């Protein structure tokens, strides 16, 4: 898997902002947000902030109102990702809640539902999907395989559509061909991700499942299947099946647009 870096996958119209003050950074963020709203989310959402002083770096991470009410994510590589609207936040929250609820209904204890760090979910706009795909590589590479699954949500606000991609690692040292990936997406139960640690060079990732979600429908790799052992880092006990997000569960994520 090709290694990621701070500029990998950034859209052509990304913004580079040499830092001078938080007030100027806020002005830049406001411009990015306005362009996103004017283009129905079809523009860049990334600010590459250069030369952030050490005293400033912790502020965006600790104070979520530091950009005066603009929703954002401080990325691991120094970029700031502007989140343009409430549906984007709501989709992420609803997906997490649905997974937790499914686990609870399957008899999983609340201690286990505090995820063990083996799965992460990422949110992107359709226009910025290249950068988001590069971001998911970072999670695999920098956890040495401890992160086994990345769920990527791509939002198309005007069409009220969410594309869900479930990425996972291939077996150690093996690459999944496009044909094998397609077969995985058509399986009722896709292959379980590797459970052991492995170095970045031995971590080919592939899309194991794809679902297209609207407020009224969910198609593709439905139900989305999360292996219990890969998610919670232990073998399931009696009466603890794998987590399966059926069409109704996924449509609750799509209701974010209403």
Backbone bond lengths (Angstrom), bond angles and torsions (degrees), N, CA, C in turn:
res aa  C-N    CA-C-N  psi(-1)  N-CA   C-N-CA  omega(-1)  CA-C   N-CA-C  phi
1 X - - - 1.452 - - 1.517 109.06 -
2 X 1.353 116.71 126.51 1.455 121.23 -178.34 1.514 110.38 -63.09
3 X 1.329 116.37 134.24 1.455 121.40 -175.80 1.519 111.05 -68.56
4 X 1.345 115.91 147.02 1.455 121.44 178.74 1.517 109.84 -92.75
5 X 1.354 116.31 156.68 1.455 120.99 171.98 1.514 108.72 -145.53
6 X 1.328 116.82 179.18 1.457 120.71 -168.82 1.528 113.12 -61.35
7 X 1.328 118.67 -30.03 1.461 120.65 -178.18 1.524 113.28 -101.62
8 X 1.318 118.39 -6.04 1.465 120.99 -177.52 1.522 110.65 -60.34
9 X 1.332 115.79 129.33 1.447 120.46 173.37 1.511 115.83 78.54
10 X 1.335 118.79 -1.93 1.464 119.45 179.47 1.525 110.04 -63.98
11 X 1.345 118.84 140.30 1.462 120.36 177.22 1.526 110.64 -64.65
12 X 1.340 116.10 158.32 1.460 120.48 -176.08 1.523 112.39 -61.20
13 X 1.332 117.42 -29.42 1.466 119.79 -177.77 1.524 112.21 -96.90
14 X 1.347 117.23 25.32 1.462 119.10 177.37 1.525 110.05 -63.25
15 X 1.337 115.74 155.82 1.463 122.44 -176.32 1.523 109.52 -105.21
16 X 1.330 117.05 125.63 1.460 122.20 172.13 1.521 108.40 -101.58
17 X 1.332 116.32 125.02 1.467 120.77 -173.72 1.524 110.04 -126.88
18 X 1.347 118.12 101.04 1.468 119.43 172.46 1.525 109.44 -65.20
19 X 1.317 116.49 118.95 1.468 120.33 -172.06 1.524 111.92 -69.17
20 X 1.343 115.36 132.42 1.466 121.59 169.73 1.519 111.58 -125.00
21 X 1.355 116.77 -36.62 1.461 120.49 179.11 1.520 109.09 -160.74
22 X 1.342 116.11 158.25 1.464 120.33 177.59 1.520 111.17 -64.94
23 X 1.332 117.58 -33.20 1.465 119.78 -179.71 1.528 110.87 -64.56
24 X 1.329 117.42 -39.82 1.465 120.06 178.01 1.530 111.16 -71.30
25 X 1.332 116.80 -35.91 1.461 119.94 175.75 1.521 110.32 -63.49
26 X 1.333 116.95 -38.24 1.458 120.88 177.86 1.529 111.00 -64.23
27 X 1.335 117.34 -40.04 1.466 120.77 177.50 1.528 110.08 -61.51
28 X 1.333 116.69 -42.59 1.470 120.76 178.66 1.520 110.63 -63.18
29 X 1.338 116.82 -42.87 1.467 120.62 179.07 1.523 110.75 -62.87
30 X 1.327 117.14 -38.75 1.462 120.62 179.04 1.523 110.66 -63.83
31 X 1.327 117.14 -39.14 1.468 120.47 178.08 1.525 111.30 -64.05
32 X 1.333 115.95 -43.46 1.465 119.79 178.89 1.523 110.29 -61.78
33 X 1.340 116.74 -43.94 1.465 120.84 179.67 1.524 111.05 -62.78
34 X 1.327 117.49 -42.92 1.467 120.57 179.88 1.523 111.02 -62.45
35 X 1.343 116.81 -42.38 1.465 119.28 178.87 1.526 111.33 -65.27
36 X 1.334 116.64 -36.75 1.465 120.02 176.72 1.521 110.80 -62.28
37 X 1.323 116.67 -47.63 1.463 120.38 -178.08 1.522 111.77 -66.01
38 X 1.330 117.27 -36.28 1.461 120.62 -179.82 1.521 112.13 -70.82
39 X 1.326 116.47 -24.55 1.469 120.46 -176.44 1.522 112.65 -106.03
40 X 1.353 117.11 12.16 1.472 120.94 -176.35 1.521 111.09 54.40
41 X 1.336 115.72 46.64 1.469 123.64 175.17 1.519 113.71 69.44
42 X 1.339 118.23 18.88 1.462 120.58 -177.29 1.524 112.78 -95.29
43 X 1.331 117.70 17.42 1.460 121.05 -178.86 1.528 110.12 -121.34
44 X 1.322 114.44 178.93 1.460 121.91 178.92 1.526 111.88 -61.42
45 X 1.340 116.46 143.71 1.458 120.78 175.10 1.532 111.92 -121.00
46 X 1.337 117.91 11.72 1.462 121.29 -173.77 1.524 112.27 -111.35
47 X 1.332 115.82 138.05 1.458 123.74 170.18 1.523 107.41 -118.10
48 X 1.315 116.53 121.35 1.459 121.45 175.03 1.525 107.14 -91.70
49 X 1.332 116.29 101.01 1.466 121.96 -175.90 1.524 109.24 -88.37
50 X 1.330 116.47 117.13 1.459 121.99 -177.17 1.523 110.97 -98.22
51 X 1.323 115.02 146.51 1.472 122.19 171.76 1.524 113.16 60.52
52 X 1.326 116.92 40.49 1.464 119.29 175.25 1.523 109.29 -67.84
53 X 1.343 119.13 122.63 1.467 120.21 176.91 1.523 111.14 -62.05
54 X 1.315 116.77 150.13 1.459 121.08 -178.46 1.523 111.39 -55.58
55 X 1.335 116.88 -38.16 1.467 120.52 -178.58 1.518 112.23 -67.31
56 X 1.338 116.69 -21.40 1.464 121.29 -177.35 1.522 111.72 -93.49
57 X 1.331 117.21 -27.58 1.471 120.44 -170.47 1.513 113.05 -58.23
58 X 1.323 117.90 -35.19 1.461 120.14 -177.06 1.518 112.50 -77.80
59 X 1.335 118.54 -18.11 1.462 119.88 -173.78 1.526 113.61 -65.18
60 X 1.360 119.74 -48.43 1.463 117.84 178.14 1.521 113.18 -61.27
61 X 1.335 117.12 -30.98 1.461 120.54 -178.98 1.520 111.75 -75.50
62 X 1.335 117.21 -35.62 1.460 121.50 -174.77 1.524 112.85 -93.83
63 X 1.321 118.09 -30.60 1.457 122.26 -176.90 1.517 108.87 -115.66
64 X 1.333 116.88 99.75 1.456 121.07 -174.96 1.528 112.39 -72.65
65 X 1.333 118.26 -6.64 1.456 121.10 177.28 1.524 111.47 -103.50
66 X 1.322 116.92 13.29 1.461 120.45 -174.37 1.529 111.89 -64.41
67 X 1.339 118.39 -24.54 1.460 122.04 176.68 1.520 111.37 -99.18
68 X 1.333 115.80 30.71 1.467 122.91 172.67 1.525 112.69 55.15
69 X 1.324 115.35 52.46 1.456 121.02 172.67 1.511 115.21 89.80
70 X 1.322 118.99 -5.83 1.467 121.01 177.95 1.523 108.89 -78.81
71 X 1.329 115.94 126.06 1.460 120.94 179.45 1.522 109.66 -71.28
72 X 1.330 117.76 134.88 1.456 120.11 -177.89 1.517 109.93 -155.09
73 X 1.324 115.08 167.76 1.458 122.87 171.04 1.527 107.68 -127.85
74 X 1.318 116.89 129.75 1.461 120.79 172.49 1.518 107.12 -86.43
75 X 1.336 116.98 116.24 1.446 121.15 -174.37 1.518 110.14 -83.52
76 X 1.330 115.37 162.12 1.454 121.90 -176.97 1.521 112.79 -64.39
77 X 1.343 118.12 -20.39 1.464 120.28 -172.66 1.519 113.43 -103.57
78 X 1.331 118.39 7.11 1.456 120.78 178.76 1.511 114.06 99.97
79 X 1.338 118.12 -0.57 1.451 120.03 175.19 1.520 109.92 -89.27
80 X 1.332 115.00 154.06 1.461 122.16 176.46 1.516 107.10 -113.86
81 X 1.324 116.82 124.64 1.460 121.69 -178.22 1.522 108.88 -105.87
82 X 1.339 117.05 119.27 1.456 121.84 179.28 1.526 109.14 -81.29
83 X 1.336 116.35 129.55 1.468 122.34 177.63 1.523 106.97 -100.67
84 X 1.358 118.43 113.49 1.457 119.85 -164.17 1.514 117.20 -77.68
85 X 1.331 120.06 -24.01 1.459 117.84 -173.16 1.522 110.85 -156.52
86 X 1.332 115.00 165.20 1.463 121.10 -177.77 1.525 113.51 -58.94
87 X 1.350 120.37 -38.98 1.471 118.50 -179.97 1.521 113.85 -54.84
88 X 1.330 117.59 -31.40 1.461 119.90 -179.46 1.525 110.98 -67.63
89 X 1.331 116.53 -42.03 1.462 120.48 176.68 1.522 110.44 -67.20
90 X 1.337 115.79 -43.74 1.457 120.60 -175.20 1.521 111.47 -64.92
91 X 1.332 117.45 -39.00 1.466 120.39 179.99 1.518 111.02 -60.22
92 X 1.334 116.58 -43.76 1.461 120.31 179.29 1.518 111.01 -63.92
93 X 1.333 116.47 -45.46 1.466 120.52 -178.57 1.520 111.20 -63.43
94 X 1.337 116.38 -42.66 1.466 119.54 -177.98 1.527 111.50 -67.16
95 X 1.330 117.25 -37.48 1.463 119.13 177.30 1.520 110.20 -62.57
96 X 1.320 116.63 -47.06 1.465 120.60 179.88 1.531 110.55 -61.54
97 X 1.328 116.97 -42.65 1.465 120.47 179.82 1.521 111.30 -64.62
98 X 1.337 117.42 -40.21 1.463 120.16 -179.42 1.522 111.68 -65.68
99 X 1.330 116.98 -39.18 1.465 119.63 177.11 1.523 110.24 -65.11
100 X 1.328 116.51 -44.44 1.469 120.32 -179.74 1.523 110.99 -64.48
101 X 1.344 117.01 -41.66 1.462 120.31 179.27 1.522 110.91 -64.73
102 X 1.330 117.23 -42.83 1.468 120.15 178.51 1.519 110.98 -60.65
103 X 1.332 116.18 -39.74 1.465 119.95 178.54 1.520 111.00 -66.32
104 X 1.331 117.27 -41.46 1.464 120.92 -180.00 1.524 110.85 -64.88
105 X 1.331 117.13 -42.05 1.462 120.64 179.60 1.525 111.58 -66.34
106 X 1.336 116.23 -24.07 1.469 120.50 177.73 1.520 111.99 -84.96
107 X 1.334 117.05 5.09 1.457 120.43 176.23 1.511 114.83 90.54
108 X 1.334 118.00 15.06 1.460 121.16 178.70 1.523 109.61 -78.19
109 X 1.323 116.86 138.30 1.463 120.26 -179.55 1.517 110.28 -71.14
110 X 1.336 116.54 156.33 1.453 121.20 179.19 1.527 111.12 -62.75
111 X 1.326 117.77 -29.51 1.467 120.15 177.43 1.525 111.08 -63.38
112 X 1.333 116.69 -39.18 1.460 120.00 179.44 1.524 111.64 -72.48
113 X 1.338 116.37 -31.07 1.463 119.42 -177.01 1.517 111.23 -68.77
114 X 1.334 118.10 -18.66 1.460 120.49 167.83 1.521 106.49 -71.83
115 X 1.325 116.94 93.37 1.456 123.80 -166.36 1.510 111.93 -51.14
116 X 1.307 114.93 148.02 1.464 120.98 -175.00 1.519 113.19 -86.81
117 X 1.322 118.70 7.21 1.463 120.29 177.90 1.516 113.83 88.06
118 X 1.335 117.32 15.92 1.461 120.36 -178.94 1.526 111.79 -93.02
119 X 1.324 117.25 -11.40 1.455 121.75 -179.04 1.514 108.64 -133.64
120 X 1.335 117.28 140.41 1.456 121.15 174.33 1.516 108.34 -133.64
121 X 1.349 116.31 153.47 1.450 119.97 176.45 1.514 108.45 -120.31
122 X 1.330 117.19 140.69 1.453 123.45 -178.14 1.511 108.49 -127.83
123 X 1.340 115.63 147.00 1.456 121.97 -176.53 1.512 109.33 -117.85
124 X 1.337 118.06 137.24 1.459 119.84 178.23 1.515 109.85 -143.28
125 X 1.337 114.74 162.29 1.451 121.47 166.01 1.519 107.58 -89.35
126 X 1.335 115.93 151.76 1.462 118.95 -179.17 1.524 111.21 -57.44
127 X 1.349 117.63 -34.63 1.461 121.47 -177.88 1.519 112.95 -72.99
128 X 1.332 117.71 -15.26 1.464 121.71 -176.60 1.521 112.05 -115.68
129 X 1.320 116.85 21.89 1.452 121.03 -171.78 1.527 112.71 -67.11
130 X 1.348 117.42 -27.63 1.457 119.39 179.28 1.511 112.12 -62.30
131 X 1.322 117.14 -43.74 1.457 121.12 178.49 1.518 110.33 -66.83
132 X 1.329 117.09 -39.65 1.454 119.25 -178.56 1.522 111.22 -65.98
133 X 1.338 117.10 -37.29 1.463 119.71 176.56 1.518 110.65 -63.51
134 X 1.334 116.74 -35.09 1.461 119.58 177.13 1.525 110.74 -70.15
135 X 1.338 116.77 -36.30 1.461 120.17 178.69 1.525 111.62 -59.82
136 X 1.342 116.01 -40.41 1.465 117.57 -176.42 1.523 111.07 -65.94
137 X 1.344 116.87 -29.25 1.472 119.15 174.90 1.527 110.59 -60.45
138 X 1.339 115.69 -37.22 1.467 120.15 -178.25 1.521 110.62 -59.65
139 X 1.329 116.48 -41.49 1.469 119.62 -178.50 1.522 111.21 -62.75
140 X 1.326 116.70 -42.74 1.456 119.53 178.13 1.531 110.81 -66.31
141 X 1.334 116.57 -49.42 1.465 121.01 -174.34 1.521 112.24 -61.43
142 X 1.333 116.74 -42.89 1.455 120.52 -170.74 1.524 113.68 -90.60
143 X 1.323 117.05 2.79 1.463 120.29 173.68 1.521 111.40 -110.58
144 X 1.340 116.94 -0.38 1.468 122.57 -176.82 1.528 111.62 55.23
145 X 1.326 115.33 32.41 1.455 119.84 177.99 1.508 114.50 92.97
146 X 1.351 118.29 -0.72 1.468 119.61 177.36 1.525 110.37 -66.00
147 X 1.353 117.17 -34.80 1.464 120.62 169.51 1.526 107.14 -81.34
148 X 1.307 116.27 116.43 1.469 121.29 -173.94 1.518 112.85 -101.04
149 X 1.325 116.50 -25.74 1.456 121.27 -174.72 1.519 109.31 -138.44
150 X 1.332 116.60 135.38 1.463 121.98 172.08 1.517 107.58 -123.44
151 X 1.324 116.45 126.15 1.459 121.84 177.09 1.524 107.67 -101.68
152 X 1.326 116.45 119.36 1.459 122.95 -177.47 1.524 109.04 -107.95
153 X 1.331 116.51 122.55 1.458 122.32 176.26 1.522 108.67 -106.39
154 X 1.332 117.19 121.45 1.463 122.25 176.24 1.524 108.48 -109.50
155 X 1.333 115.77 123.11 1.459 122.19 -172.22 1.524 110.53 -100.06
156 X 1.335 116.73 132.25 1.461 122.96 167.18 1.520 106.88 -120.48
157 X 1.345 115.07 96.27 1.463 119.72 -169.93 1.526 112.10 -65.47
158 X 1.348 118.17 -42.03 1.461 119.79 -175.67 1.525 111.63 -66.25
159 X 1.332 117.20 -32.69 1.464 120.82 178.74 1.526 112.32 -90.28
160 X 1.339 116.37 -2.98 1.467 122.01 -177.34 1.533 110.65 52.13
161 X 1.322 114.75 49.30 1.460 121.50 -175.31 1.520 110.32 -129.75
162 X 1.318 115.83 139.29 1.460 122.79 174.06 1.528 107.88 -120.31
163 X 1.305 116.40 129.97 1.463 121.34 172.52 1.524 107.21 -102.28
164 X 1.323 115.96 118.41 1.463 121.80 178.24 1.519 108.82 -100.71
165 X 1.326 116.29 125.51 1.460 121.88 173.61 1.520 108.69 -118.32
166 X 1.315 116.58 127.36 1.463 120.70 174.50 1.520 108.06 -103.53
167 X 1.335 115.40 107.48 1.457 122.29 178.52 1.516 109.56 -94.00
168 X 1.318 116.23 145.31 1.457 120.28 174.29 1.525 109.56 -151.61
169 X 1.322 115.35 167.18 1.456 120.64 -179.22 1.525 111.27 -79.39
170 X 1.333 115.56 145.99 1.460 121.86 172.84 1.523 109.42 -74.40
171 X 1.328 117.43 168.25 1.469 119.30 171.72 1.523 110.27 -55.19
172 X 1.333 118.53 150.03 1.466 121.92 -174.16 1.528 113.02 -50.38
173 X 1.344 115.72 125.32 1.454 121.15 175.59 1.510 115.39 73.63
174 X 1.330 118.08 6.84 1.459 121.28 -178.52 1.523 109.87 -116.77
175 X 1.316 115.90 147.68 1.461 121.70 174.72 1.522 109.25 -107.53
176 X 1.313 116.24 137.33 1.457 121.40 176.30 1.523 108.13 -86.60
177 X 1.327 117.74 123.45 1.461 121.76 179.49 1.527 109.65 -71.71
178 X 1.351 118.22 160.97 1.466 119.85 176.42 1.526 112.90 -54.69
179 X 1.329 116.64 -39.21 1.465 119.54 179.51 1.525 110.94 -65.42
180 X 1.333 117.14 -41.34 1.460 120.46 177.73 1.525 111.08 -65.96
181 X 1.342 116.72 -38.64 1.455 120.01 177.29 1.513 111.63 -62.63
182 X 1.337 116.86 -40.64 1.458 120.99 178.05 1.517 110.88 -63.62
183 X 1.335 117.07 -41.35 1.467 119.71 178.06 1.523 110.52 -62.63
184 X 1.326 116.81 -39.79 1.463 120.17 177.96 1.518 110.83 -59.98
185 X 1.336 116.38 -41.49 1.463 120.60 -178.69 1.521 112.25 -66.83
186 X 1.333 117.08 -19.76 1.458 121.48 -179.01 1.524 112.81 -97.73
187 X 1.341 116.99 -5.58 1.460 120.74 -178.77 1.525 111.51 -76.93
188 X 1.328 116.10 146.75 1.459 120.08 172.11 1.523 110.33 -66.80
189 X 1.331 116.40 -41.99 1.467 122.00 175.60 1.527 107.28 -123.55
190 X 1.324 118.99 105.92 1.467 120.92 -179.75 1.520 111.12 -71.79
191 X 1.337 118.32 167.45 1.472 120.52 -179.94 1.525 111.51 -61.22
192 X 1.326 115.81 147.52 1.463 120.78 175.84 1.529 108.67 -76.06
193 X 1.346 118.81 141.38 1.471 119.73 177.04 1.524 110.93 -66.62
194 X 1.336 118.12 159.38 1.466 120.37 174.44 1.528 110.43 -57.50
195 X 1.322 116.66 142.34 1.465 121.26 -176.65 1.523 112.83 -100.10
196 X 1.340 117.57 -8.67 1.464 120.37 -179.29 1.517 112.19 -98.99
197 X 1.338 116.18 168.20 1.456 121.82 177.12 1.527 110.00 -79.47
198 X 1.326 116.09 150.35 1.459 120.48 177.03 1.524 109.21 -156.89
199 X 1.328 115.89 151.11 1.450 121.51 -178.59 1.525 111.11 -71.60
200 X 1.345 115.41 159.70 1.463 121.15 -174.86 1.523 112.51 -56.98
201 X 1.330 117.63 -37.15 1.468 120.69 -177.89 1.523 112.43 -64.13
202 X 1.326 117.42 -20.56 1.468 121.86 -178.59 1.521 111.73 -107.33
203 X 1.336 116.71 28.34 1.458 120.58 -173.77 1.528 113.14 -121.29
204 X 1.309 120.72 60.50 1.465 118.97 172.86 1.533 109.61 -63.38
205 X 1.324 116.24 133.16 1.466 120.87 178.79 1.523 109.38 -111.87
206 X 1.323 116.67 152.05 1.461 121.11 178.77 1.521 109.34 -147.00
207 X 1.333 115.23 164.28 1.465 120.69 178.35 1.519 107.65 -87.38
208 X 1.325 116.12 109.91 1.462 120.77 -177.72 1.520 112.14 -83.11
209 X 1.343 117.80 -29.11 1.459 121.31 -179.91 1.526 109.44 -148.42
210 X 1.334 116.00 146.46 1.468 123.31 176.42 1.522 107.88 -134.50
211 X 1.328 116.65 132.56 1.460 121.40 175.41 1.523 109.18 -133.96
212 X 1.322 115.97 141.46 1.461 122.28 174.12 1.524 107.95 -106.76
213 X 1.339 116.03 125.39 1.464 121.39 -169.53 1.525 110.04 -122.78
214 X 1.331 115.95 133.46 1.459 122.99 170.00 1.528 107.20 -129.04
215 X 1.339 118.37 173.91 1.466 118.86 177.42 1.528 113.74 -62.59
216 X 1.346 117.79 -17.65 1.463 120.21 -174.82 1.527 114.18 -120.80
217 X 1.342 117.82 0.57 1.461 118.45 -175.18 1.527 110.06 -159.09
218 X 1.320 115.81 155.33 1.466 122.39 173.31 1.518 107.22 -144.55
219 X 1.331 116.85 123.04 1.455 121.51 -176.14 1.525 109.86 -130.58
220 X 1.332 115.09 168.42 1.460 120.30 179.68 1.512 110.83 100.14
221 X 1.327 116.73 -134.23 1.470 122.09 -178.16 1.527 109.60 -78.86
222 X 1.315 115.26 73.87 1.465 121.77 -177.42 1.525 108.37 -119.44
223 X 1.337 118.02 128.78 1.459 127.51 2.46 1.532 112.72 -74.99
224 X 1.336 115.28 152.19 1.463 120.92 170.99 1.523 107.73 -75.08
225 X 1.335 115.76 127.76 1.468 121.32 -169.97 1.525 109.99 -110.28
226 X 1.328 116.72 124.98 1.462 122.85 175.54 1.522 108.31 -117.23
227 X 1.314 117.02 116.84 1.459 121.27 -178.88 1.530 109.79 -67.43
228 X 1.319 115.75 128.81 1.466 121.24 -175.83 1.526 111.36 -56.05
229 X 1.317 117.26 -46.87 1.463 120.20 -175.72 1.526 111.53 -66.15
230 X 1.335 117.42 -37.72 1.461 120.24 178.47 1.522 111.34 -69.88
231 X 1.328 117.00 -33.18 1.463 121.14 -177.51 1.519 112.34 -77.06
232 X 1.336 117.17 -44.39 1.462 121.33 -172.88 1.530 113.75 -106.42
233 X 1.332 116.28 -0.12 1.466 121.16 174.94 1.523 113.20 63.33
234 X 1.296 116.84 32.55 1.467 121.61 172.46 1.517 108.14 -158.70
235 X 1.312 115.95 157.07 1.460 120.11 177.64 1.525 109.75 -67.02
236 X 1.326 118.32 142.79 1.460 119.86 178.54 1.516 111.59 -68.13
237 X 1.322 115.33 147.80 1.451 120.64 175.00 1.517 110.85 -87.90
238 X 1.322 117.72 -176.64 1.465 120.98 178.15 1.528 110.73 -57.48
239 X 1.321 116.19 133.34 1.454 120.20 177.74 1.513 114.34 71.68
240 X 1.336 118.07 20.59 1.468 121.71 178.94 1.531 108.97 -118.79
241 X 1.325 117.33 84.42 1.466 120.72 -177.19 1.531 111.37 -77.40
242 X 1.326 115.04 171.55 1.461 119.98 172.60 1.531 109.72 -61.38
243 X 1.327 115.90 159.08 1.461 121.68 179.77 1.523 108.57 -86.17
244 X 1.329 116.53 127.64 1.460 121.66 -179.37 1.527 108.59 -128.01
245 X 1.334 116.04 118.69 1.460 121.81 178.53 1.523 108.03 -95.42
246 X 1.343 115.65 103.92 1.459 120.07 -177.60 1.529 110.28 -80.36
247 X 1.337 115.59 -177.67 1.464 120.15 -176.34 1.522 111.74 -59.38
248 X 1.332 116.79 -40.52 1.467 119.63 -179.47 1.524 111.13 -62.90
249 X 1.335 116.97 -41.95 1.469 120.60 178.48 1.523 111.22 -63.49
250 X 1.329 116.37 -42.42 1.458 119.92 -179.05 1.524 111.59 -69.12
251 X 1.331 117.19 -36.10 1.465 119.22 177.95 1.521 111.54 -65.03
252 X 1.332 117.06 -27.18 1.470 119.06 174.90 1.524 110.73 -65.59
253 X 1.333 117.04 -30.20 1.467 120.08 173.04 1.527 109.52 -69.33
254 X 1.335 116.87 -40.05 1.463 121.32 179.21 1.510 113.90 -66.52
255 X 1.327 117.24 -23.33 1.469 121.17 178.84 1.526 110.77 -64.08
256 X 1.332 118.09 -10.96 1.466 122.26 176.81 1.524 111.86 -51.97
257 X 1.339 117.49 -26.11 1.465 120.40 -176.32 1.523 112.64 -82.59
258 X 1.307 118.48 -11.68 1.461 120.07 -174.99 1.520 111.31 -87.58
